[in-house]
Amino acid sequence: MVGNRLLELSQQVIPLELSICYINDMPSLLIKDLPADLHKRLREAAERHRRSMAKEALVALERGIDSAPRPLPPPVRPTVPMTQAWLTRAIRRGRA
């Protein structure tokens, strides 16, 4: 699959061309047109953490994906009207 995507790293949005392929049943990702500054920062981070650039890029992607807000569950629809009397009884039962 080839297409243009946006990669967000460190509050910076960069248009990139991404290519995903499978080698030995493992997905791979090729990033083209990586800005020189971002490449330098990735290389420096990889050296600091004693990782390859590929491993450092994976860690950055995982952190970015894991920090993305997750959708909220749908609201609960009560089966009975929640009146003040109903709430008072529920609170009393919970404290008993």
Buried (B, 14 or more C-beta within 10 A) or exposed (E): EEEEEEBEBEEEEBEBEBEEEEEEEEEEEEBEEBEEEBEEBBEEBBEEEEBEEEEBBEBBEEEEEEEEEEEEEEEEEEEEEEEEEEEEEEEEEEEE
